[in-house]
Amino acid sequence: PQRIERSIRARIPWFRKRLLAWFDLNKREFPWREPGRNAYEIVIAEILLQRTLAKAVARMYPAFIETFPSWGALREATSEDLKPFLEPLGLWTLRSAILRRFAEAVEANGSKVPSTRLELEQITGIGQYTASSILLIVYGQEAPLLDANMARVLERYFGRRTRADIRDDPFLHSLARQVVKVP
């Protein structure tokens, strides 16, 4: 990991505090953020949210969870069973395949959601962001949710990234890990 300059590290606590305050004032309510959601419900939301607006997922999420309430139900579902739920989100055949592969991975893992980045990213269709969101939300691990929006905010306050692709930028990844690190 790239080392973050001392002057930048010194500004992180203030930035973290302001970011959390902003979220407290501006957060949006979604069904998957409700207290008591289990790992299945959270992972399903994270997969459905890939390249899709949250409000579109929020409209169909309750019915999806009601129809497919478990990994077993999802694993048994056919693409045609999933189509009415996924088609309005776009990329429905891709989402269907990812959901079913994830259900198979959970089954192969003794009915537990994989708990390491390596295990998660080995599932086709699960990239850095989705793996991080699962590690953070399901397992409480310090994992930054580095996407184009977070990259833009970090760059505006801390300076330009070093590479065009945020997935491979050592400055952004080191900085994002420092921002989410619990003091």
C-alpha positions in Angstrom: 0.0 0.0 0.0 1.1 3.5 -0.8 2.2 5.6 2.2 0.1 8.7 2.8 1.9 12.0 3.4 1.8 13.3 7.0 0.1 16.5 6.0 -2.7 14.5 4.4 -3.0 12.0 7.3 -3.4 15.0 9.7 -6.5 16.2 7.8 -8.2 12.8 7.8 -9.9 13.1 11.3 -11.5 16.4 10.4 -12.6 15.1 7.1 -14.1 11.9 8.6 -16.0 13.9 11.2 -17.5 16.2 8.5 -18.4 13.3 6.3 -20.2 11.5 9.1 -22.0 14.7 10.0 -23.1 15.2 6.4 -24.4 11.6 6.3 -26.4 12.1 9.5 -28.2 15.0 7.9 -28.6 13.6 4.4 -28.9 9.9 4.6 -31.6 8.2 2.7 -33.8 5.4 4.1 -33.9 2.1 2.2 -35.4 -1.3 3.1 -32.0 -3.0 3.3 -30.8 -0.4 5.9 -33.5 -1.3 8.3 -32.4 -2.7 11.7 -32.4 -6.5 11.9 -31.6 -7.3 8.3 -29.7 -10.5 8.0 -26.6 -11.3 5.9 -28.8 -12.7 3.0 -30.9 -9.6 2.8 -27.9 -7.3 2.8 -25.9 -9.2 0.2 -29.0 -9.4 -2.1 -29.3 -5.6 -1.9 -25.6 -5.1 -2.6 -25.8 -7.3 -5.7 -29.0 -5.7 -6.9 -27.5 -2.2 -6.4 -24.6 -2.9 -8.9 -24.9 -0.3 -11.7 -28.5 0.6 -10.7 -30.2 3.5 -8.9 -31.0 2.7 -5.3 -34.6 4.0 -5.7 -35.2 1.4 -8.5 -33.9 -1.4 -6.2 -36.0 -0.1 -3.3 -39.2 -0.5 -5.3 -38.7 -4.2 -6.0 -36.6 -5.3 -3.0 -39.4 -6.1 -0.5 -41.2 -8.4 -3.0 -37.9 -10.0 -4.1 -37.0 -10.9 -0.5 -40.6 -12.1 0.2 -40.5 -14.4 -3.0 -36.9 -15.5 -2.5 -36.4 -15.4 1.4 -33.2 -17.5 1.6 -30.1 -18.7 -0.2 -31.9 -22.1 -0.8 -34.9 -20.4 -2.4 -32.6 -18.3 -4.6 -30.5 -21.3 -5.6 -33.6 -23.2 -6.7 -35.0 -20.2 -8.7 -34.7 -20.3 -12.4 -33.7 -17.3 -14.6 -37.4 -17.1 -15.6 -38.4 -17.0 -11.9 -36.0 -14.1 -11.4 -36.8 -12.2 -14.6 -39.9 -10.2 -13.5 -37.9 -8.8 -10.5 -34.6 -8.2 -12.3 -35.7 -7.1 -15.8 -36.8 -3.6 -14.6 -33.3 -3.0 -13.2 -31.6 -3.8 -16.4 -28.8 -6.4 -17.0 -31.3 -9.0 -15.7 -29.5 -12.0 -17.1 -26.2 -10.9 -15.6 -27.8 -10.2 -12.2 -29.6 -13.5 -12.3 -26.3 -15.3 -12.9 -24.5 -13.4 -10.2 -27.2 -14.1 -7.6 -27.3 -17.8 -8.4 -23.5 -18.1 -8.4 -23.4 -16.3 -5.0 -26.1 -18.7 -3.6 -24.0 -21.7 -4.8 -20.9 -20.2 -3.2 -22.7 -19.8 0.1 -23.9 -23.4 -0.1 -20.3 -24.5 -0.8 -19.2 -22.5 2.2 -21.4 -24.3 4.7 -24.4 -21.9 4.3 -22.2 -18.9 5.3 -21.5 -15.8 3.3 -17.8 -15.9 2.4 -15.9 -13.7 4.8 -12.7 -12.7 3.0 -12.0 -10.4 0.1 -10.3 -13.2 -1.8 -13.3 -15.6 -1.4 -15.8 -12.9 -2.3 -13.9 -11.6 -5.4 -13.5 -15.2 -6.7 -17.3 -15.2 -7.3 -17.8 -14.0 -10.8 -19.6 -10.7 -10.7 -18.4 -9.7 -7.3 -15.8 -6.9 -7.6 -13.9 -4.7 -5.1 -16.8 -2.5 -4.2 -19.4 -5.2 -3.6 -16.8 -7.3 -1.7 -16.0 -4.3 0.5 -19.7 -3.6 1.2 -20.2 -7.2 2.3 -17.1 -7.1 4.5 -18.2 -3.8 6.0 -21.9 -4.3 6.5 -22.1 -8.1 7.1 -18.9 -8.6 9.0 -18.1 -5.1 10.4 -14.6 -5.0 8.9 -13.0 -1.7 8.0 -13.5 -1.7 4.3 -13.8 1.5 2.2 -16.6 1.7 -0.3 -14.4 3.2 -3.0 -16.5 4.1 -6.1 -16.4 7.0 -8.5 -18.4 9.2 -6.0 -16.1 8.5 -3.1 -13.0 9.0 -5.4 -14.4 12.4 -6.5 -14.9 13.5 -2.9 -11.5 12.3 -1.8 -9.8 14.0 -4.7 -11.6 17.3 -4.0 -10.3 17.5 -0.5 -7.0 15.5 -0.6 -5.7 15.9 -4.1 -5.6 14.1 -7.4 -5.3 10.4 -7.7 -2.3 8.9 -9.4 -4.0 6.6 -11.9 -7.0 6.9 -14.2 -8.7 3.7 -13.0 -9.8 4.0 -9.4 -9.7 0.2 -8.9 -5.9 0.2 -9.3 -5.0 3.6 -7.8 -2.7 3.1 -4.8 -3.2 6.6 -3.5 -7.0 6.4 -3.4 -7.0 3.0 -1.9 -4.6 3.9 0.9 -6.4 7.1 1.6 -9.8 5.4 1.6 -8.6 2.8 4.1 -7.3 5.6 6.3 -10.6 7.5 6.2 -12.6 4.4 7.3 -10.1 3.3 9.9 -11.7 3.5 13.3 -9.6 5.9 15.5 
